[in-house]
Amino acid sequence: MRTIIEGGTIVNEGRTFEGTILIEDGTITTIAPIGTIAPIPPSSPITTINASGCFILPGVIDDHVHFREPGLTEKADIDSESRAAAAGGVTTFFEMPNTQPQTTTIEALEEKFKLARQKSHVNYSFFYGATNDNVDSFAQLDIHRIPGIKLFMGSSTGNMLVDRREALERIFRSTPLPLMAHCEDTDIINRNMTAAKAKYGDDPKVIHHPEIRSVEACYESTKLAVELARKYHTRFHLAHVSTAQELELLPPSPPRYTSSPSTPTITAEATVSHLYFSDRDYDRLGTRIKCNPAIKSESDREALQQALSNGRITVIGTDHAPHLLSQKEGGCVKAASGMPMIQFSLVTMLELVDQGVLTIERLVELMCHNPARLFEVRQRGFIRPGYRADIVIVRPHTGWTVTPSVIQSKCGWSPMEGHTYLWRVERTLCNGHTVYADGKVDTDYIGEEVAFR
């Protein structure tokens, strides 16, 4: 099967240029300036995609999602959330281990791969979860099949807290893979919650969430993680950094558009939610933007946005975490933490491009190239000959408003409802196959398991 994409502006490896892409059997074979590819004989079957007026980007790799399957499928499942990914230009996801059962055994990991082979409409892989007691199983992991190991150094959804110092030391010392951690100090959070309940009542309003899941709670846990990573030379990736203070612990990593030197030992992810919202949005959106770690001040958001360009943030993910709206009722105690964002992550970041927060070339670096580099993804994350044709075509200057009818996530809501975007995902190609176009997902298509290293 042959496909040609022509007439659009390609953004890839620091360059923006008008070009044509030729795809054969799901793999990119040629990238060339417009008009330089030799005419293809009419007898040769080929599909032509006209991308005039559009930008052509590598498919987004989201390094941090919760698709809730198995065990929590009333909220979401691999089918529904991979549809949302496709509609948002995300062609690859790495899913987290706090499902039911938790992905903390080899058997549970294999079951997730089995489900994805049946249900995922984009490419997939899964993090393995660390616990206080499962370090010995790390040696059984196939380093070519999974991106890394996920560690919860703070209480979060799924109750996978690792809180014993000896266990933390062993995990940082023993991991054969990148270690991605959720860092919040549980003792500090518990003290803050006790104080908040005494001051505001048994279920404080969500505006107090950043007081409870505080800057101090994030900083102290991240500080410990960075110390352990340096002590054991661990390949450490900080999930969803949310504070300006934490950024001071992270080494800068300048953009690397074309070269591929060794990845820094310590890197960080920022989520679209922490980059877009601030504590001023709680009045408007309430618990719809309640997440862990909490969305914090405008100054924290500004520091995170600046870090997109100064290199202290390496990757943009979503921490996509659907809950039913009924589970979002209440305040800091009762309302569930997490929100669905994967369908609107790319267009939201393109909005920040329009605002001058970052360039479109840097966006591609952070959402496509760097996740591939960091986790050593094989033949994805770039528009290159020999790479799988994971591509998203986006159109600027096209106003549209998020309504419930466009939401693919099973939970059926989004914090972006009612928001008008000026960018639109026109088409998503996964392994050269159009999995999303004209507002529809091809639910017959199944993505590929991602290979690493």
N, C-alpha and C positions, 0 to 999 in steps of 0.2 A: 504494500500500500504506500502511495506517495502523496505527499501534501506539500503545497507551496504557500507560504505566507508572504504577501507582498503589499507594498504601499504604505507601510507603517514606519514609525521611528523606534529603533531598537535602543534599549538602555541596558548596558552590560559591561562589567569590568571597567567602570569609570568613563565609558564612552557613550555618547548619544548620537546616533546617525541614522539616516534613512537607509533601509536595507531590505533584503529578501532572504528568507530562510527556506531551505529545502529539507524535507523530512522523508525518510524512507524506513518503513517498518518500525516506526516509533522512535527512531534515532535521528538526530540532526546530522545531516551530511554536508551541508554547505551554508555559509553565511556570506553574503556579498552585498556590495552597494547596489542600489536599484538599477536594473537594466544591464547588469554584467553577467547574469546567469544565462547560459546558452538556452535558446528556445527548446522546449520539450516537444518531441513529435506528437502530433494529435492522436496517433494510434496508442500512445502510452497513457494508461489510465492515471489520472491525477486529480486531486481535490485542490481547488484554489480558494484561499481565504483572503479576501480584500480587507486590509487593515488601514486603509486610507484614513487619515485624521486621528489615528490611534497611536498609543505607545505600546511597544511589545517588550515585556519583561520576563525574566525567568519566573517560573512558578514559585510561589512563596513556600518556604519550609517553616512550619510552626513547631518550635521545639518544646512546646509546653501546653498540652491540652488534657482535659478530663472528659472523656466520652461516656463514662458511667457504666460501661458494660464490661463484665457481667455484674449483676446484683443490684443495680440502681437504675434499671431501664425505664422506670416510670418517668424519669427526668430526661433521659437521653439514651441513645445507643449508637453503635458504630455506623449503622445505616444513616440515621438522621443527621448526625453531626458531620459525617463525611460529605453528605449533600451540602450542608452549610459551608464546609470548607471549599468545595468545588465552586459554589456560587460566589465565594469571596476571593477566588484566585489562589487559594492554597492548594498545592498539589501534593504536599507531603506533610504528615503530622507525626509527632512522637508523643505517645499517650502515657499518662502517669499511673502509678501502681496502686493508688488508694481506692480500688474498687472492692467488690465483695464476691469472691474472696480477694484479698490483697495479692498483688503480683510479687510475692516474696518467696515463692518456690518455683522450681523449674517447671513443675506440672502446671501451675497457674499461668506462667508465661506462655507455655505452649498452647494452652486453651485460648488465650487472646489471639495468638497468631491464627489459630484455626477459625475463630470467629471473623477475623479481618479478611481472610481468604474467601469467605462467603459473602461479606457484607460491605466492605469498604470501597467507596467509589473513587478514592484517590490513594496515593501511596502511603505506606504505614510502617511504623515500628513502635516498640514499647520499651519504656524504662523498666528496669528491675528495681524493686524496692529494698532498701536496707532496713534492718531491724536491730534491736539489741542483741539478737541471737543467731542471725543467719549468715554471718561473714564467711563461714566455711563453704557455703554454696557458691560464692563468687567464682571459685575455680572451675565450676562446671558450666559457666556461661560461655556462649559462643560470641566472641568479640566482633564477629562479622555480621551479626544479626541484630544487635541492639545498640542504641546510641550511648547508653551509660547507665549509671546507678543513681537512683533518687533517694535523697536523705531528708527527712523532716526533723530539723533541729528546733522544733517548736510545734505546739499543738495546732493541728489543722484538720480539715475534713478527712475522716477516715481513721483517725486515732493511730497514726504510725509514728508517734513521737519516739525518737532515740534520745534518751536523757541521761544515760550513764557515761561518765567520762571515759572509762576504760573501753566501752563499746565504740565511742566516737574515735578514740585513738586507733583502735584496731581497724575500723572502717577506712579512715584516711590513710592508714599504713598499707592496707591490703588490697584496695580496689585496683583491678586491672584496667579500668575504664574511666572516662571522665565521671566525676562525682558532682551531681547537681543538687543543690541544697536549698530548702526553704528555711530561712534563718529568722527566728523570733524567739526571744528568751521567755520561756513559759513561766518562770517564777515572777518575773517583772510583770507579765500580763496578768497573772493571778492577783498580784498585789494591787495593780491598777483597777482590776475589776471589783475587788472588794471595796476599794475607796470610792469607785463610781457608784456602786449600789448604795453605799451609805449616804452619798450626796444626792443621787438622782432617783433612787428607787430600784426595785428588783430587776427591771429591764430598761436600762438607760436608753434614751433615744439615740438613733444611729449617728447623730452629729457628734456624739462622744466616742465613737469607735476609734478615731485616731488618738484619743487620750489613753485608751485602754491598750490597743495595739500600737504602742507609742514609738517615737523615734528611738528612745533609749532601748526598748525591747529589741528593735531591729539591729541597732548598732552593736550592742553587746554580743548578740549571737553571731553576727557577721564577723566581728572582730575575732571571736574564738575560732570560727571556721577558717579565716584567712591565716591565723597563727598556725593552726594544724596543717593547713595545706602547705605552708612554707616549711614547716618542720619536716614533713614527710615527702615533699616535692610532688604533691598530689595534683593531678590535672583537675582543678576545681572551677565550677561554674555556679555563680550565685544567681538563684532564681529571683525574679520580680523585685529587683532593688527599688526601694520606695522613698529613700531619704537622701538629702544632700550630704548628711554626715557619713553615710555608708560609702558614698562615692570617694571620699578621702582615703579609704582603705584600698582602693582599686588602682592598679597601675594603668596609665594611658596606653592605648594600643592604636597607633595611627592607621588610617585607611590603607588597604593593600589591594588595589584594584586588579593588578595583573600578576603579581608574584605570589608565591605560596611558601613563605618561610615557615618555620615551626610556630605553632600557636602558642601565645602566652600561657603561662601556667595557671594564672588566675584571670577569669573573665566574668562578665556579668550580663544578665538579661534584664531589659526593661519591658514592661507590658504596655500595650496600647492604652489600657485603662489608666495606669499611673501617669502616662505621658499626656493624656487628654483631659482627664478630670482632676479637680482639686476639691478640698473640703467645702468650698463654696457651693458645690453642686449637690451636697446632701439635702439642702432645703428644697431643691427642685426635684431630685430623683429618689431621695430617701434610700431605702434598703436595696433598691435596684443596683446601686453601685457599692454595696457593702461587700468587701472582699478581704482576704487575708494575704499579705499585710494590708493594712488599711490605706485607702487613698488619703493623702495628707495635705499639707499646705500648698498655697500657690508658689511659695518660694522653693519648696521641694520639687514641685512639678517643673519649675523653671530650670532648676539645677539639672534635673533628669534630661530635659530637652537640650540643654547646652552640652551634656555629656554624650549626646548622640554624635556630635561633631568632634569633640575633643578626644574621643577614643576610649573613655572610661566605660562606656557601654558598648558591647560587642554584638549583641543580638537583640532583636525585637520579637517577642512572642506575645501570646494572648492570655495564658492561664485560663483559657476557655473553660467555664465551669457552670453548666446549666443546673438550675433548680426550678421546680414548679413555683409559680407566683405565690401559691398558698404557703410554700415553705419560706418565702421572703417576708412574711408578715411578722411584725414585732419590732424589737429594737436590737441592742447590742448582744443580748443574751439569746433571744428566741429566733431571730431571723437568721436564715442560713447565709453563709458567706460564699460569694462567687457569682459570676455573671456570664452569659453567653456573648462572645465577641468575635468569633472566628470569621463569621460571614462579612463583617464590616471592618475588619482590621486593616486591610490594604487601602480601602477608600478613605478610612479615617486618617491613616498616615499620609496619604496623598493630599488630604486637606491641610495637614501640617506643612507639607511641601509648599502649598499655595501661600501659607502664612509666613514662609521664610524660615521656618524652624530648622529645616534641613533640605538638602538638594535631592532631586529624584535619583541621582547616581548614588548618593549615600543611603537612601532608602533601600535601594536594591542590594547594596553591600550588607546592610543590617538584617534584611528580611530573607535574603536568598543566598548570597555568596558566603557570608560568615557562618550561618548554621551549617552549611555544607563543609566548610573548612574546619570548624570547631569539632564537629563529630566525625570528620573524615568520611563523609558520605560519598559513595562511589557514583560518578557520572551523573550528578544532579546538582542543581543550584546555580548553574551557569548556562548561557547560550553558547555552546561550543560544539564543533564537529566531534562526533563520537559520543556525545552525551545524550541521555534520554530527553525526548522533546517534551519537557514540562514547561509550559509557556502560558502566560496570561496576557490577554490583550485588553487594555483599558482605554476608555474614551474620556477626554476632558470636556469641560464646558457643556455638560449634559445634566441639567437639574432633575433630580428625582427625590422622592421622599420615602423614608422607611415606613411601611405600614405592616400590620400583622400578616397580610396576604403574601408578602415576599419572604417572610422569615422561614427558614428551613429547619432550624433547631426544634427538636421535639417539644421543648418546654413552651414554645409558642410566643415568646416575648423577647424584647431586647431593650437595653437602656438607650438605644439610639432611635427608638420609635418616635416618629414625628420630626426627625432631623432630616434636613434637605442636604444632599450631597451634590457636588458639581462634577465628580468623577463617577464613572460606572464601569464595572467589570462587564465587558462585552462577551468575552469567550475565554474559557479555560481548557487548555489541552493537557492531558495527562498521558505521558508515553505516546504522544502524537495523536491521541484520540480526543475528539471534542467531547468533554464530559459535561460542559456547561455552555449554553448559548441561548440567546433569545429568552432569557428568564427561566430556562428549564434545565434540569439535571438529567443526564442519561443514567437512569437507575439500573440499566442492564449492565453497565460497565463496572468492572472490578479492577482496582488499582494493583500495584505490584508491591511486594515486600522490598524494603530498602536494604541495600547492602552497604557495609561499612569496612573501612580499613583494607 
